[in-house]
């Protein structure tokens, strides 16, 4: 479902949690991770929530006990 702006998006970490962090694949994936291809329909990044993704997951799981699962 495209253009569903009411679904919150949270930012996570910007580097690997484990393993080497000195590797850079921007030569392959581009600076934006999608090959730096211009996208006229790119979403407005101002919709990204200020709460960190991990904290949001913890909060949501606690708010809805038994309603979440690992897929």
C-alpha positions as CSV (number, residue, x, y, z in Angstrom):
1,X,0.0,0.0,0.0
2,X,1.7,3.1,-1.2
3,X,1.5,6.6,0.2
4,X,0.1,5.6,3.6
5,X,1.5,8.5,5.6
6,X,-0.4,7.6,8.8
7,X,2.0,4.6,9.3
8,X,4.8,5.8,11.6
9,X,8.4,5.3,10.5
10,X,11.2,5.3,13.0
11,X,15.0,5.7,12.4
12,X,17.2,2.9,13.6
13,X,21.0,2.6,13.8
14,X,23.3,4.0,11.1
15,X,25.9,1.3,11.3
16,X,26.1,-2.5,11.8
17,X,25.5,-3.7,15.4
18,X,28.2,-6.3,15.0
19,X,31.1,-6.8,12.6
20,X,33.3,-4.4,10.8
21,X,32.2,-0.9,10.6
22,X,34.9,0.4,8.3
23,X,33.4,-1.1,5.2
24,X,31.8,1.3,2.8
25,X,29.7,0.1,-0.1
26,X,28.6,3.5,-1.3
27,X,30.5,2.7,-4.6
28,X,27.9,0.1,-5.2
29,X,24.7,1.3,-3.4
30,X,25.3,5.1,-3.6
31,X,25.3,7.6,-0.8
32,X,21.5,7.1,-0.2
33,X,21.7,3.3,-0.3
34,X,19.5,3.2,-3.5
35,X,22.1,4.0,-6.1
36,X,21.6,7.7,-5.9
37,X,18.9,7.5,-8.5
38,X,16.7,10.6,-8.5
39,X,13.2,9.9,-7.2
40,X,10.6,12.5,-7.9
41,X,8.2,10.6,-5.6
42,X,10.6,10.2,-2.6
43,X,8.8,10.6,0.7
44,X,9.3,13.7,2.8
45,X,11.8,12.8,5.5
46,X,10.1,15.1,7.9
47,X,7.6,12.2,8.5
48,X,10.3,10.2,10.2
49,X,9.4,10.0,13.9
50,X,11.9,11.6,16.4
51,X,11.7,8.5,18.7
52,X,14.4,5.9,18.1
53,X,13.2,2.7,16.5
54,X,14.3,0.4,19.3
55,X,12.6,2.6,21.9
56,X,9.5,2.7,19.8
57,X,9.4,-1.1,19.6
58,X,9.8,-1.5,23.4
59,X,7.1,1.1,24.0
60,X,4.7,-0.5,21.5
61,X,5.2,-4.0,22.8
62,X,4.6,-2.8,26.4
63,X,1.5,-0.9,25.3
64,X,0.1,-4.0,23.5
65,X,1.1,-7.1,25.5
66,X,0.4,-10.3,23.6
67,X,-0.4,-8.5,20.4
68,X,3.1,-8.6,18.9
69,X,5.2,-11.5,17.5
70,X,8.5,-12.1,15.8
71,X,7.9,-13.0,12.1
